[in-house]
Amino acid sequence: MITGEVQGVGFRFFLIRHAQALDLRGWVRNLDDGAVELVAEGSRLDLEQLLFYAREGPRQARVTHVEAGWSVAAGGLQLFDISG
């Protein structure tokens, strides 16, 4: 979960570009409360790199908080894209 000024600034596309470059699977979507939700599967190293990008965001974004949770990969996720 990513909060701050993260909607309407290309944040989802920024994350998708980096996630695809890292060969991750998953999705990202805007939530009604202004946050962005991200679900991703891949190697721990690549996921940590994506978290780094999520904390930085694109130049226009102002990230105030990133909340990450870890679980065992369930599989079945498609190539990284926008959900909802």
N, C-alpha and C positions, 0 to 999 in steps of 0.2 A: 504494500500500500504506500503510495507516494502522495504527500500533501504539499500544499503551497500554491503558487501560481503556475499550475501545470496543465491547464486545459486551454485550448485555443492558441497555443504557441508552438505547435508541431511536436509536442512531447511524445505522443504515441508513435509517430513516424520516426522520431529520433531513436526511441528504444527498439523499434522493429528493425531499423537499419543495423544497429549494433548487435541485436540478438541473431539476426540472419548471418551476419559476418562471423559470429561465434558458433554458428551451426546449432543453435538452440531451437527447441520446440516449445510452443506455448502461445499465449495471447496477452493482449493488453486492452483495457477499456476504460472509458471515462465513467465515473460514478456521479450520481445526482448531487452529492455533497461537495463536488469540486475536486475530489481526489481521483487518482488514477490507480487502477488495480492491475497488477502484473502477475502472471503465472508462467513459470518457465521450467523446463527440464533440460538437463545436460550435465556435463562434468562440474564438479564443485568449483574448480578453478575458473571455468567459463562463466558460471553463475555469479561468482564473486566479482568477476570483471563487469558483468552486466549491472550488478548492484552499484559498482563504482560509477558507471555511466548514469544510472538512475539518480544517484546523489548529486551529480554534476548537472545533468539536464542540458538542453540546448541553451544557447546564449539568452534567449528571451524568457526562459523559465526562471522561477525563484522557488527552489525546493526548500521546504522548511523541515520535513521529516520523511524518513523512509523506514517503514516497519517491515522486517523480513522474517519469515518463518521457514523452517526447513523440514522436509519430510522425505520419505522414500519415494522414488519415482514410480508412478503407477503405469507409465507408458500410455500410448494411445493419443498423445497430443500431436497435432499437425504442425507443419512448418509455421513459423512465427507469423502472426497476423493480428488484425484488430478483431475484437469480439464485441457483439452487441451493436 
